[in-house]
Amino acid sequence: MQSQNRIFDDIARVAGGALSALGGLKQEIEAMVRDRFERFMAEGNFVRREEFDVVQAMAAAARAEQEKLTARIAELARTLSAKRGG
């Protein structure tokens, strides 16, 4: 009976060691993935969301201004054409 308990104790120790090794492996893989991702982000030419939103708002404002100026030019062209009689 005692030899059976000893076998079970050995099996439990081996299983515990395997789980501990797997836990360490998990942490190592997580660290590697985190490192790779950080390197990818650092090497990429990315902008932060706030910067993107600012530039998007600037582009929308420029587009609205361009549309107003296009309408104003068309209005001035009509006025000039009417004054010239044509």
Distance bins in CASP14 RR format, pairs under 12 A and 6 or more apart:
PFRMAT RR
TARGET T0000
AUTHOR 0000-0000-0000
RMODE 2
METHOD distances of the structure
MODEL  1
1 7 0 0 0 0 0 1 0 0 0 0 0
1 8 0 0 0 0 0 1 0 0 0 0 0
2 8 0 0 0 0 0 1 0 0 0 0 0
2 9 0 0 0 0 0 1 0 0 0 0 0
3 9 0 0 0 0 0 1 0 0 0 0 0
3 10 0 0 0 0 0 1 0 0 0 0 0
4 10 0 0 0 0 0 1 0 0 0 0 0
4 11 0 0 0 0 0 1 0 0 0 0 0
5 11 0 0 0 0 0 1 0 0 0 0 0
5 12 0 0 0 0 0 1 0 0 0 0 0
6 12 0 0 0 0 0 1 0 0 0 0 0
6 13 0 0 0 0 0 1 0 0 0 0 0
7 13 0 0 0 0 0 1 0 0 0 0 0
7 14 0 0 0 0 0 1 0 0 0 0 0
8 14 0 0 0 0 0 1 0 0 0 0 0
8 15 0 0 0 0 0 1 0 0 0 0 0
9 15 0 0 0 0 0 1 0 0 0 0 0
9 16 0 0 0 0 0 1 0 0 0 0 0
10 16 0 0 0 0 0 1 0 0 0 0 0
10 17 0 0 0 0 0 1 0 0 0 0 0
11 17 0 0 0 0 0 1 0 0 0 0 0
11 18 0 0 0 0 0 1 0 0 0 0 0
12 18 0 0 0 0 0 1 0 0 0 0 0
12 19 0 0 0 0 0 1 0 0 0 0 0
13 19 0 0 0 0 0 1 0 0 0 0 0
13 20 0 0 0 0 0 1 0 0 0 0 0
14 20 0 0 0 0 0 1 0 0 0 0 0
14 21 0 0 0 0 0 1 0 0 0 0 0
15 21 0 0 0 0 0 1 0 0 0 0 0
15 22 0 0 0 0 0 1 0 0 0 0 0
16 22 0 0 0 0 1 0 0 0 0 0 0
16 23 0 0 0 0 0 1 0 0 0 0 0
17 23 0 0 0 0 1 0 0 0 0 0 0
17 24 0 0 0 0 0 1 0 0 0 0 0
17 25 0 0 0 0 0 1 0 0 0 0 0
18 24 0 0 0 0 0 1 0 0 0 0 0
18 25 0 0 0 0 0 1 0 0 0 0 0
19 25 0 0 0 0 0 1 0 0 0 0 0
19 26 0 0 0 0 0 1 0 0 0 0 0
20 26 0 0 0 0 0 1 0 0 0 0 0
20 27 0 0 0 0 0 1 0 0 0 0 0
21 27 0 0 0 0 0 1 0 0 0 0 0
21 28 0 0 0 0 0 1 0 0 0 0 0
22 28 0 0 0 0 0 1 0 0 0 0 0
22 29 0 0 0 0 0 1 0 0 0 0 0
23 29 0 0 0 0 1 0 0 0 0 0 0
23 30 0 0 0 0 1 0 0 0 0 0 0
24 30 0 0 0 0 1 0 0 0 0 0 0
24 31 0 0 0 0 1 0 0 0 0 0 0
24 32 0 0 0 0 0 1 0 0 0 0 0
25 31 0 0 0 0 0 1 0 0 0 0 0
25 32 0 0 0 0 0 1 0 0 0 0 0
26 32 0 0 0 0 0 1 0 0 0 0 0
26 33 0 0 0 0 0 1 0 0 0 0 0
27 33 0 0 0 0 0 1 0 0 0 0 0
27 34 0 0 0 0 0 1 0 0 0 0 0
28 34 0 0 0 0 0 1 0 0 0 0 0
28 35 0 0 0 0 0 1 0 0 0 0 0
29 35 0 0 0 0 0 1 0 0 0 0 0
29 36 0 0 0 0 0 1 0 0 0 0 0
30 36 0 0 0 0 0 1 0 0 0 0 0
30 37 0 0 0 0 0 1 0 0 0 0 0
31 37 0 0 0 0 0 1 0 0 0 0 0
31 38 0 0 0 0 0 1 0 0 0 0 0
32 38 0 0 0 0 0 1 0 0 0 0 0
32 39 0 0 0 0 0 1 0 0 0 0 0
33 39 0 0 0 0 0 1 0 0 0 0 0
33 40 0 0 0 0 0 1 0 0 0 0 0
34 40 0 0 0 0 0 1 0 0 0 0 0
34 41 0 0 0 0 0 1 0 0 0 0 0
35 41 0 0 0 0 0 1 0 0 0 0 0
35 42 0 0 0 0 0 1 0 0 0 0 0
36 42 0 0 0 0 0 1 0 0 0 0 0
36 43 0 0 0 0 0 1 0 0 0 0 0
37 43 0 0 0 0 0 1 0 0 0 0 0
37 44 0 0 0 0 0 1 0 0 0 0 0
38 44 0 0 0 0 0 1 0 0 0 0 0
40 46 0 0 0 0 1 0 0 0 0 0 0
41 47 0 0 0 0 0 1 0 0 0 0 0
41 48 0 0 0 0 0 1 0 0 0 0 0
46 52 0 0 0 0 1 0 0 0 0 0 0
47 53 0 0 0 0 1 0 0 0 0 0 0
47 54 0 0 0 0 1 0 0 0 0 0 0
47 55 1 0 0 1 0 0 0 0 0 0 0
47 56 0 0 0 0 0 1 0 0 0 0 0
48 54 0 0 0 0 1 0 0 0 0 0 0
48 55 0 0 0 0 0 1 0 0 0 0 0
49 55 0 0 0 0 0 1 0 0 0 0 0
49 56 0 0 0 0 0 1 0 0 0 0 0
50 56 0 0 0 0 0 1 0 0 0 0 0
50 57 0 0 0 0 0 1 0 0 0 0 0
51 57 0 0 0 0 0 1 0 0 0 0 0
51 58 0 0 0 0 0 1 0 0 0 0 0
52 58 0 0 0 0 0 1 0 0 0 0 0
52 59 0 0 0 0 0 1 0 0 0 0 0
53 59 0 0 0 0 0 1 0 0 0 0 0
53 60 0 0 0 0 0 1 0 0 0 0 0
54 60 0 0 0 0 0 1 0 0 0 0 0
54 61 0 0 0 0 0 1 0 0 0 0 0
55 61 0 0 0 0 0 1 0 0 0 0 0
55 62 0 0 0 0 0 1 0 0 0 0 0
56 62 0 0 0 0 0 1 0 0 0 0 0
56 63 0 0 0 0 0 1 0 0 0 0 0
57 63 0 0 0 0 0 1 0 0 0 0 0
57 64 0 0 0 0 0 1 0 0 0 0 0
58 64 0 0 0 0 0 1 0 0 0 0 0
58 65 0 0 0 0 0 1 0 0 0 0 0
59 65 0 0 0 0 0 1 0 0 0 0 0
59 66 0 0 0 0 0 1 0 0 0 0 0
60 66 0 0 0 0 0 1 0 0 0 0 0
60 67 0 0 0 0 0 1 0 0 0 0 0
61 67 0 0 0 0 0 1 0 0 0 0 0
61 68 0 0 0 0 0 1 0 0 0 0 0
62 68 0 0 0 0 0 1 0 0 0 0 0
62 69 0 0 0 0 0 1 0 0 0 0 0
63 69 0 0 0 0 0 1 0 0 0 0 0
63 70 0 0 0 0 0 1 0 0 0 0 0
64 70 0 0 0 0 0 1 0 0 0 0 0
64 71 0 0 0 0 0 1 0 0 0 0 0
65 71 0 0 0 0 0 1 0 0 0 0 0
65 72 0 0 0 0 0 1 0 0 0 0 0
66 72 0 0 0 0 0 1 0 0 0 0 0
66 73 0 0 0 0 0 1 0 0 0 0 0
67 73 0 0 0 0 0 1 0 0 0 0 0
67 74 0 0 0 0 0 1 0 0 0 0 0
68 74 0 0 0 0 0 1 0 0 0 0 0
68 75 0 0 0 0 0 1 0 0 0 0 0
69 75 0 0 0 0 0 1 0 0 0 0 0
69 76 0 0 0 0 0 1 0 0 0 0 0
70 76 0 0 0 0 0 1 0 0 0 0 0
70 77 0 0 0 0 0 1 0 0 0 0 0
71 77 0 0 0 0 0 1 0 0 0 0 0
71 78 0 0 0 0 0 1 0 0 0 0 0
72 78 0 0 0 0 0 1 0 0 0 0 0
72 79 0 0 0 0 0 1 0 0 0 0 0
73 79 0 0 0 0 0 1 0 0 0 0 0
73 80 0 0 0 0 0 1 0 0 0 0 0
74 80 0 0 0 0 0 1 0 0 0 0 0
74 81 0 0 0 0 0 1 0 0 0 0 0
75 81 0 0 0 0 0 1 0 0 0 0 0
75 82 0 0 0 0 0 1 0 0 0 0 0
76 82 0 0 0 0 0 1 0 0 0 0 0
76 83 0 0 0 0 0 1 0 0 0 0 0
77 83 0 0 0 0 0 1 0 0 0 0 0
77 84 0 0 0 0 0 1 0 0 0 0 0
77 86 0 0 0 0 0 1 0 0 0 0 0
78 84 0 0 0 0 0 1 0 0 0 0 0
78 85 0 0 0 0 0 1 0 0 0 0 0
78 86 0 0 0 0 0 1 0 0 0 0 0
79 85 0 0 0 0 0 1 0 0 0 0 0
79 86 0 0 0 0 0 1 0 0 0 0 0
80 86 0 0 0 0 1 0 0 0 0 0 0
END
